[in-house]
Amino acid sequence: MTTLPPVIVTERLTLKASELSDFDDSVAMWSDPQVTRFVGGRPSTPEESWARLLRSRGLWPLLGFGYWAVRETATGRYVGEVGFADFHREITPSFFGQPEMGWVLASWSHGQGYGTEAVTAGLAWIDQTLAPPRVPCIIDSANVPSLALARKTGFSLVTETAYKDAPIMLLERKP
């Protein structure tokens, strides 16, 4: 299994393993109410951001996939986090054991195509490396920009359901 994520360089972005130096940028992103409005519904504490950073690194040696820290290649500016996980979510229908895709972008980067670029790169990697039969994702039903990104990158609606008592859309992408 892969112990660290590969470095992926796109036209404008670099996706690489989260590092200690990403922590302050991650805290800033996760404490932004605009970012967390549809992901948990409240800004995260530094402790919660620290746990995410540890989790993003720890997924790779356990599962062979995980999350990347995403930065602008030209400037080094923190764009966000994109990747895959199996969080063993208690959700119906279940997608236990499948690489669930997720993305969170710093608010300054919204609307610039960075999400499409990073998600497309992540999907290309998982298609080439693991070739899963499907890749699920969940999105808050009110998160119109994220739903548009999902559709743009090949995800389609499976069902409307709930996760932690909140309405969500379960989507999937089949290669």
Buried (B, 14 or more C-beta within 10 A) or exposed (E): EEEEBEEBEBEBBBBBBBEEEBBEBBBBBBBBEEBBBBBBEEBBEEEBBBEBBEBBBEBBEEBBBBBBBBBBBEEEEBBBBBBBBBEEBEBEEEBEEBBBBBBBBBBBBEEEEBBBBBBBBBBEBBEEEBEBEEBBBBBBBEBEEBBEBBEEBBBEEBEEBEBEEEEBBBBBBEE
